[in-house]
Amino acid sequence: MHLPLPPIEAAMLIGGARVIAGERHPVTNPAAPEDVVGVIGLAGAAEAKAAIAAAKRAQRGWGRLSFTRRGELLNAALDQVGAMIGSLAGLYARENGRTLGEAEGELASILPNQRQTIGWAAQFDAGSAMDRGAGFTRLRHVPYGVVVSIVPWNAPAALAFLQVIPALLAGNAVVVKPPETCPLTLLALLDVLARALPEGLVNAVTGLPDVIGPTLTTDADVAKIAFTGSGASAARIGAVAALTLKSLTLELGGNDPAILLPGTRPDAAMFAALRRAVFMNTGQVCMAIKRLYLHEDDVAAFVQGFRECVDALVVGNGLLPHVTMGPLHSRAALARSHGFIEDARARGAIVLPLGTIDDAAAFDRGHFMRPTLVTDIADDAPLMVEEQFCPAIPIATYRDPDEAIARANASDFGLSASVWGHDPARAADLATGLEAGTVFVNGHGVASLDRRLPYGGLKHSGQGRKAAREGIAEYCQSQVLTVIA
């Protein structure tokens, strides 16, 4: 594991061909930036246009198939993806920075989640019909055509398939833009998927957003854009996409609050669940808990117990079996995170760096940050207001639950939220007042999602929904067919 491995030269996928073009761009390991994991080409407008044209050609025949037939072909393609997906966890951990266990968990989730999506095919074929006496009227679900899928670096494998499979099931062809800092595992998966489906149906172009983004978001043959990422990037995409009236599905950031009911005394299992919801993937999860609200009478006992739980984390290279938290993804993210901490400290907050550093020299070279609790923090501190996307959790106090709800809702974000306590019914009643697309009781985040139902954000956390029936409907247009006999 410590021996240097030769960099992988990854190719783009355009019209069924592997394409290596443009300036070479290194993909490095956030835990050891000197470790070049792979090399990609940086596409230009020509490659982006070629991918869109290939998708348009492939979509014509694919779109004429039924949902059921497309589902059969997608299930067969996923069989081939599943045959190699388990071998990619080490690569994924290296290029992303997450722990090997987190990489294995994300990759293992792709097939069952997307097979569940495909299970809706027959219902979409059925549509709905109304008798007209002489003839009938039927509501049909028809594809957009070409869908561009723009994927972030924090969980590109799962998030790409969450966009790609529903889009394909709906009859569209896709062009995927992987993140240039973490594309290798996703490109390997898409290569298998593309070769198991009609030529040109699945395409992928790697490049810098400022270079290929304008083509992907304005080309007349692109009908829909699915984007997961920051609100600022979504606003830019939306502005240019509006010029050609493209449909958008946006999963954006979150500043997820978690409220503990007064008198809650977490046991070991609840502390562990809270720790997972805060620090999974080093806090770089849109649905992570990013603000904790505790009753003022409970904060001292909670901080003591949570501190012990968090202090058990081991920070280091995620490929090592005893490491439980990896680095941040980039040097810029690390600098931004330190800025949040220094601002909080300057405001008088108490900062508690925790956890064990596995290797001090490696820690200094990589993009590492210790898990950190921050108490006595003001509501207007950037660590409370912004999506910090790092392993620092601010802990605020409240006097009554209604106050906690009001302060939790005082945010531009509304992705998810949670209430925790020993009385689930009371917690659920309080939770109905939270302004978020998904609200949990005694759980939070990706691990707690019910995949039978859709998820998505309110306010600035996005528009549209992912997963389940509604997630497929995002990639369909309604068509009314009226037959007069």
N, C-alpha and C positions, 0 to 999 in steps of 0.2 A: 504493500500500500504506500510505502514511503519512496519507492523507486519512481523516478520521473517517467511519465508516459508520453509518447509522441502526441503532438496536437492532432485532433481530428479536423480534417478539412471537409466542412459541410457544404452541401450544394443546395441551391434553390430548386424548386420544383415548378416547372413551367410547361404546360401542355404535355405532360407525361415524360418529360426529359429532365435529367439532373443538369443544372446549369451552374457553372462557376464563372462569375463575371465581376468586374469592377475591382476597386481597391480592396486589398485584404485587411480584415479587421480582427484583432485577437479577442478571444473570449477567455477571461482570466478567472481564477479561483478566489473568491472574496476572503477565504481563510488564509490564502498564501498568494498574494497578487503576482509573485514571480512565476507561479505555475500557470503556463498557458495551456488551457484545456483544449482549445480548438481555434479554428480560423474560419471566418465566413467572408463571402464577398459582399461588397456594398453595392446594391443595385442602383440604377438610375431610372429615369422616367421610361426609358425604352423597355427595360425588363418588366417594370410594373404594367405598362400597356400590353406587353406580350402576354402576361399572366391573365389580365382581364379579358383579352381577346380569346385566349384558350378556354377560359371558363365560360364565356358566352357561347362558343361553339358546342361545348360539351353539354351545356344546360338544356339545349333544345330537346334532345332525345330523352334525357333524364326526367325533365319536367312532365313528359307525357305518361310516365309510368304512374301506377297507383301508389298511394302511401304504403300499402301492404307490400307491394313488390319492392319498393325502395327499402322498406324495413328489412326484408329478407336479405337483400344484397348488403345492406349496412351491417346486419348481424354477422354475415359471413366474413365481411371485411374486418370486423372487430375480433373475430376468431383469430385472424392472422396477427392483428395488433397484440392480442393477448399472449400469443406464443413467444413474443420477444420483449414484452413490457417489463417483465421482472428483471431482465438483465441490464436495465438502464438506470437503476437506482443510484449506483455509485457515480455514474456520469452526472446525473441530475444533482446530486449532493455537491459535487465538485464545482459545477458551473453556477449553481444558485447560492450555495453557502449553507443551506439547511442541513440538519442532521440526517444521517442515513435512514433512521427510522421514519422521520417525517417524509423523506423522499419516497420511501417504500409505501407509506400510507397513502400519499397523494396518487401515486401511479396505480396502486391497487384499487382505488375508488373509481377510476375512469370507466372500466367496463360495466360494473353493475349499475352505475348511475345512468350510463347512456343506453344500456339495454332496457332500463325502465322507461326511458324516453321513447324508445322505439316501440314499446308496448302500446302506445297510444295510436298507432297507425290506423287500425281498423276503425276507430271512432272518427278520425278525420276523413277516411274514405266514405263513411256513412253520410256525413253532412247532415242536412235536415231538409225534408221535403214537405210541401204543403199542397193539398189537393185543390185544384181550381174548378172541379166539376168536369170541364173539358180540357184536359191537359194537367200540368202541374208546374209548380215553382220550386226550385231547389237552391239552397245555399251551398256553394262550393268553396273550397280552400285552394287557392292557386299560388304558385311561387312568385317571388319578386323577379328572379332572374339571376343576376350576379350579386353575391354578398361579399363584402370585404370584412374580414375579422381581424381586428387590431388587439393584440394580446400583451398584457403587462409581464414584467419580469418576476413578480413575487410568487406566482403559481401558474406559469404558462402552460404546462401540460394539461392540467384539469380544466383551466379556464378556456383554453382553446377548444377542447372537445365539447365543452358546455355550449359553445357557440356553433361549432362546425356540424356536429351530428344533427341537432334540430334543423339547422339550415338545409342540410342535405336531405333529411327526411321530408321536408316541406317541398322539395323539388328544385332547390336552388343549386348553383355551383358556387364554389368559394375560392377566394384569394386570401390567404392568411399572411399577416405581417407579424412574425415572431419578434420578441424583444432582442435587440442586437447584443445585449449583455448576457443573455441566457437563452439562446436559441437551439442548442445542440440536441437535447433530448426531444424537444418538440419536433424538430425537423426529421429526426429518425422515426418518430411515430407517424408523422404525416406522410413520410415516404412509403411506409408499409400500407397505410390507408389508401393513398393515391393509387398504388399499383394493384390494389384489390378491387378498384372501381373503374368505371369508364375513363378513358384517357382525357385528361384536362379538367376533370370534375373538381379535383383538389389541387390547388396551386399554393406555393409559398414563396415570398420574396423577402430577402433580408436587406436591410438598409437603414439609413438614418432618417428619422421622421421628417426632418426639414427637406430632405431630398426627394423621397418617394411618396411622402404623405400627400402633397398636393395632387399627384396623379391618382392615388387611390381614393381620395375623397371628392374629386371633382369630375372624373371621367364620366362621360355620358352613359356608358354601358354599365356602370355600377348603380344598382337600384337601392341598395341598403347597406348600412354600415353598422356593425356590432363592435362596440368599443368598451374595453374595461381599462380604467386608469384614473387619472386625476381630473378634477373638475376644470382646471385651467385648460388642459388639453382638449377636453370634451367641448368646451366653449369655442375653441378655435375650429374644431372639426364641424361643430354645428353651424358656425357662421358660414363656412364655405359650402357645406353640404346643402344648406338652404337655397343656394343659388340654382341648384338643379333639383330641388324638392326631393332629396333622398330621405328615405325612412331611417330612423336612428333607434338603436337600443343601446342604452348607456348604463353600465354599472360603475359607479364612481366611489368616492371615498366615504369613510365613516368616522365619526367621533363617538363611538358607542358608549353610552353610560350603563353602569350597573349599580343598582340600589340594593342595599341590604336593609331589610325591615328592622325596626327597632327591636332590640333584645336578641337578635340573631347571634348565636355562638357557633361558628362553623366547626364541624368535626374535620378529621383528616381528609375525608373524601371530598367535602365541599371546598376545603382549601386547595386540594389538588385540582379540582375542576376549575376553580378561579385562576389558579396559576397557569393551567393549560390555555384558558381562554384569553389570558393577557399576553403570555410569552411564547405561544406557538410561533414557529418560524421567526423567532427573535422579535416578536411584536409586529412583523411586517405582513399583517393580514387585515384586509378591509373590515372584516367583521370581528376583529379583536376587541376586547374590552379596553377602552382608552381613558375612561374616567370612572372612579369608584366613589360612591356616596355612602357614608356611614353615619348612623345616628351619633350625636356628640357624646353620648354616654357609653358607646361601644367601641370607640376608635382605639383606645389604648390597648384593650384586650385583643382586638382584631389585628392591629399592627404587630403585636408581639407574636401571635400565632402565624400570620402570613409571612412575617419576616423569616421565621424559622423554615417555613415551607420553601420560600423562594431562595433562601440561602443554600439550599441543597442542590441548586442547579450548578452544573459544571460547564464552563464556557471554553470553547476551543474548536478545533477542526471537527466538523460534523461527521467525518468518516471514521473517527475513533469511537469504539463502542461505548466507552464510559462518558462521552461528552453528551450533554443534554440540551445545550443551546449553542448555535453557531454564530457566525459574524453577521453584521449588516451587509447588505448587498454591494455597497459602493463606498468609496472614500467620501463622496459628497454627502451621502446619507449619514455617515458617522459625524461629519462636521456639523450638519444640521442638528443632529441629536444632542451633541455637546452644547450647542447653542441654546437649546431648550433648557438643559440642566443649569447652565450658568445663569440664564435669565431667572429661573425659579430661585436659585440660591441668592441672587442679588436682591430679589424681592422679599427675602427673609424666610423662604421655605426651608424645610429640613430635608436634606438629600441623603438617602441611605443606599449606597452601592453595595450589592450583595453578590453571592455566588462565589465559586472557586475558579480561579484562572488555571487552566490546565497546563499551559506552557507560556511563561512570561515573555520569552523572546518572540514566539509566534504571535502572541497577543499584540505586541507592539507593531509587528509587520502587517498583520491583517486588519480587517475592518471591524474589530471586536469592540463590544461595549458590555459592561456588566449589567445584569438585571438590577433595576433601581426603583425604590419606592420614594415618593416625594409627598411629604405631608405639610400641613399648615400652608397650603397654596391658595392664592386668590383665584376667583373665578375668571378674571380677565387675563391671567397669565397665558402665554402662547401654548404652553404644555397642556392647558385645559381647553383652549379654544380651537387649536388646529389639530389636524390628524397627524399625530407625531410619528407613527410608523417606526417605532423603535421600542426597546425593552425598558421603557420608563413609564411607570404608572402613577398618576397623581391621585391622591386620596383626599377627598373633601368631606366636610361634616355638614349635617343638617339637624334641624330641631324637630320638624314634623314631616311626615311623608308627603303631604301636598307641596311643601316647599321643595322637597327633593325632586318631585315630578316636574315642577316649574323650572327648576335649574337644569335638570336633565334635558328638557325640551328647548332650552334657550341656546339653540345651536342651528347653524345653517344645514347641518347634516341630519339624516334620518334613515340610516341603513338598518341597524338593528339595536336592540336594547334589552335589558334583563332586570328582573327583580328576584332576589334571593331571600329565603326565610324558611322557618320551620313550619309555617302554616301556608301550604300551597294555595289554598282558596283565597286567603287574604292577599297573598302576593299576586295572584292572577287578577284579582279585582283592581289592585293598584296598577298593574301592568297595562290595563286597557287605556290608561291615560297617557301612555308614552307615544310620542310621535315618531314612529319608525316602521319600516316595511315589514320587519320580522321582530317579534317580541317573545322573549323566552322567560320561563320561570325555572329557577334552579338549574340553569344551563346557559350556554351562550356560544355562538359562533358556528363554524362549519361542522364541528363534531356533533352539534345538537340539532342541525337542520332535519326536518322531515322531508325527505326527497320526493314524497308523493305530491307535495304542494310547491307552488312557485315561490321565488323570493326576489326581492329587489328593493330599491330605496325610495324614500319620500324626500321631499325638498331637494337639496343639492346633491343627494346621494344617488341620483340617477333617474332614468325613466324606462318603463318597460319592465318585463319580468323574465326570469330564467327558470328553467327546469319545469317539469310536468307539462300539462296541456297548454297552459298559458305561455310557457317557454317556446313551444312549437309554434303557437299562433303568432308569435312575434315575427316569424319568418314567412307568414302567409298573408295573402290579401283575400278579402271576401269578394266572391263573384256570385251574382244571382243569375241563375239560368231559368228562364220562363219558357215553357213549352205550351203552345196553344194548339189543341188537337182539332 
